[in-house]
Amino acid sequence: MTGPILSAFGAAARAAGRAFENAGKLLEVAPYVEHLAPSTKVLSFGGKAPAIHETAFVAPSASIIGNVQVGKGASVWYGATLRGDVQSITVGEQTTIGDRAVVHVAKLKGDAPTKIGNRVTVGPRAVIHACTLEDESTVGAGAQVLDKAVVKSHAALAPGAVLTPGKTVPSGHLWAGVPAKFVRELTAEEIANIKREAVASFELATVHKAETSKDYVQVEADEEAWIDKKQRSPNYWPRLKDPKDPAEIPGFGVPGRIFNHPLTVPLPEGSDRSGASK
């Protein structure tokens, strides 16, 4: 019963507030209305909401929409968009979706979800559309992987390349060009670098997550600490705490020190007049 009453009261209060605001606008010579865009960081669609692991980093300006799963330690960087509106998107552990990259799905020619494995690196401005990227693969900046294409594990697609629908980049291969074609096999060092790059991106994302998740109180505390450090003299030494006296009786400190002295107070068993234990 309380819920409907509060809901009705809230609607009436909002209506009254708008009326006062409109009346105030009439008094202005050049009225100005500032429209605030709602946050689109995480949005549900069609009754399905994104599932994001608590350790994943999602930048404040990124957008994750609909049926999307983001795994442990994954990172979705600034301006990136993951849109799982007509099919599902899965992002594996410690996978990086670069700045302004777009990950989408398809349903016009059959269901085509997007599956991205573990420790995959998707470069900035890349387009990943209804395809599969297997574990420890990499897609360069500005590259496109189109419907039902596959990038196998330990494979690489060069920056700016376009992998056409249905094509597969075999494991250990480097493909490049428009349309993308085989260039050469990756060296063992290049394959190892794919994993190292993913781990390095995960470590950097951890720092960004800590900074972007701070609330107002934490930001204010950081600012005060920075000002204090800037203004503090480099020659300042903090005062050390007084050494603890083993003969001191708890609750009887200075003033009245004379009454808390071994001459007037019996020594603890096993101690001499200096306060040291035998």
Secondary structure, DSSP 8 states (H G I E B T S, - for coil): -HHHHHHHHHHHHHHHHHHHHHHHHHT-SS----------SEE-BTTB--EE-TT-EE-TT-EEEEEEEE-TT-EE-TT-EEEEEEEEEEE-TT-EE-TT-EEE-B-TTS-B-EEE-TT-EE-TT-EEES-EE-TT-EE-TT-EE-TT-EE-TT-EE-TT-EE-TT-EE-TTEEEETTTTEEEEE--HHHHHHHHHHHHHHHHHHHHHHHHHT--HHHHHHHHHHHHHHHHS-TT----------TT--TT--SSSGGGSSTTTS---TTB-TTS-B-
